[in-house]
């Protein structure tokens, strides 16, 4: 009985690896779409133009109010019924997740830009900078450092939400675990393996975001925040912490 877990992992590891690759691909593509939408819509939401703000509000309120699963089903199964076209299920999954998470990201971008001190904007105006130049050189670099931690959370949420793509026929990590659990009868091992691989993917994403945070803060001359995830295990203890630990 003790060899069952080992045999299970060894025999099915290629299948789980393929499923994890699909999950990771959907996460990366969905994140890329969400990021583009968040930046464009978020910036529109900060403009004085009422039409631009109206477009931004319509997008964020619409896609924050629609469940990603319902949107995914609609794109995968309803579009072929009302149009002569059919979306690939993986593309439908990426589109639904990107649109949904992008709406949350747009609010992050808008809030981060608005959080930049007004004195910075006034200084760029005094220097006669164009809107595009002050956004690129002054406003966005500061807002970027502020929005990255929340963006990291949204990326992880998108990755976890990708587990629902199996419901429209995508063979992702969750689908592989379900099929292997049914085939082998080892439900605990099947989904336990998926849990471990989801955790590993999440840690990879967390480390990537933390590295971006450190780079963004260094460019602004700020002290990089303490890393989370696996980076926390790689940091040496601080002097204060060592002294406290020794005292105990």
C-alpha positions, 0 to 999 in steps of 0.5 A, spaced: 500 500 500 505 504 501 507 504 494 501 506 491 502 514 492 509 513 488 506 509 483 500 514 482 505 520 481 510 517 477 505 513 472 501 520 471 506 525 472 506 527 464 499 528 464 499 532 470 504 536 467 501 537 461 494 539 464 499 544 469 502 547 462 495 548 459 493 552 466 499 556 466 498 558 459 491 560 460 493 564 466 499 568 462 494 569 456 489 571 461 493 576 465 496 579 458 489 581 456 487 583 463 493 587 463 492 591 457 485 592 458 486 594 465 491 599 463 487 602 457 480 602 461 484 605 468 487 611 464 481 612 461 477 613 468 482 618 470 481 623 464 476 629 465 473 627 458 466 625 460 465 620 454 472 616 456 470 616 463 463 613 461 466 608 457 471 606 463 465 605 468 461 601 463 466 596 462 468 596 469 461 595 472 459 590 466 464 585 467 465 586 474 458 584 475 458 578 470 460 571 473 466 569 469 463 562 469 457 565 465 461 569 461 465 563 459 459 559 457 456 564 453 462 565 449 463 557 448 456 555 447 452 561 445 456 565 440 455 559 435 448 559 436 447 567 434 453 567 429 456 563 424 462 563 428 465 558 433 470 560 438 475 555 440 474 553 448 481 555 450 480 562 447 473 563 450 476 561 457 482 566 456 477 571 453 472 571 459 477 571 464 481 576 461 475 581 461 473 579 468 479 580 471 481 586 467 475 590 470 478 589 477 485 591 474 482 597 471 480 600 478 486 598 481 490 602 475 485 608 476 486 608 484 493 608 483 494 614 478 489 618 482 494 616 488 500 620 485 501 626 489 497 632 486 504 636 486 507 631 481 502 633 476 502 640 477 510 640 477 509 637 470 504 642 468 509 647 470 514 644 466 510 644 460 510 637 459 505 634 454 499 629 457 503 623 454 510 625 456 508 626 464 504 620 464 510 616 461 515 619 465 512 621 472 505 619 473 505 611 471 512 609 474 509 611 481 503 608 480 506 602 477 509 601 484 503 602 487 499 597 483 503 591 483 502 588 489 494 588 488 496 586 480 499 580 484 493 578 487 489 579 481 494 574 477 493 569 483 485 569 483 485 569 475 490 562 476 485 559 481 479 561 477 482 558 471 480 551 474 473 552 471 475 552 464 474 544 465 467 545 465 467 548 457 471 542 455 479 544 456 483 539 459 487 543 464 490 541 471 483 540 474 480 536 468 486 531 469 485 530 476 478 529 475 479 524 470 485 520 473 480 520 480 475 517 476 479 512 472 484 510 478 479 510 484 484 514 488 480 521 488 485 523 494 491 522 490 488 525 484 486 531 487 492 532 492 496 532 486 493 537 483 493 541 489 500 541 489 501 543 482 496 549 483 501 551 489 507 551 485 504 555 479 502 560 484 509 560 488 512 561 481 507 567 479 508 570 486 516 570 485 515 573 479 510 579 481 515 580 487 521 581 483 517 586 479 515 590 485 523 590 487 525 593 481 519 598 480 521 601 487 528 601 486 527 605 480 524 610 484 529 610 489 525 606 495 526 601 499 524 594 496 518 591 500 519 584 504 518 579 499 513 574 500 512 567 497 518 563 496 522 569 496 521 570 504 525 563 505 531 566 501 532 572 505 537 572 511 534 574 518 535 582 519 539 584 525 533 586 529 530 579 528 536 575 530 537 579 536 530 578 538 531 571 537 537 570 541 534 573 547 528 568 547 
